[in-house]
Amino acid sequence: MNPTVTVGGIVFGGAALPLIAGPCVIESEAHCLGIAERLAAIAARTGTPLVFKSSYDKANRTSLSAYRGPGLKAGLAVLAAVKKRFGLPLLTDVHEIDQVGPAAEVCDILQCPAFLCRQTDLVVALARSGRPVNVKKGQFLAPWDMKPVVEKIRQSGGTAILTERGTSFGYNTLVSDFRAIPEMRALGVPVVFDATHSVQEPGGRGASSGGRRDMVPVLARCGVAAGADGLFLECHDNPDAAPSDGPNMLRLDEIEPLLRELAAIRAAIRR
């Protein structure tokens, strides 16, 4: 039996392939609402269960001068506006223990960033929030190293989802080992594949990270074929002008045809 987690009527590990999507960081309320509107329309046309994702604070920045977002209070207000307007479940990153409570009041899934997946106090606080916890697998960990992370969440009364987002491979490079998906699913949790951060080139531009946006569809197809229970795609209307992670974010107009391809792959492997 496949492990499942249900959030706002969306099942991770079920027959459908849920999508977690949105801009890397909140730029403004108008921008977030505009992207959410387009994503909701795409999801409706393709029959894709959608969780809207964006971050009120990107704490893991390469440079001190990099844009981090509007902050906790203002950012959560933007996400609440997205939920009110479109009724979408929400996901956001949480970096600090004292942010867990406020984020849980607004968002349906709380995300533990990859660099913080070994931070026990944060993981436990997220597990105790009453919300499912999506843990990004650290780029520095093997898939089976996530077992203790899952156990921390379970022992703290929480529910876990794991996300594969690539593994450090030399300098400024990530590589995706698709064996990680079945390895982590064997821990009894749904596994999401993050096709956008997997093409990131950490610190590749010196003061910021680079990325291979053109490789996102390739990795997405591989992740779904390997049995991923969901897909994570950061996206933007103009990624070349985005203040965070532009080189690895997918253009909005590329998402619909990709989702149709992925749905066909999903149907084929489940047949």
Disulfide bonds with the S-S distance in Angstrom:
none
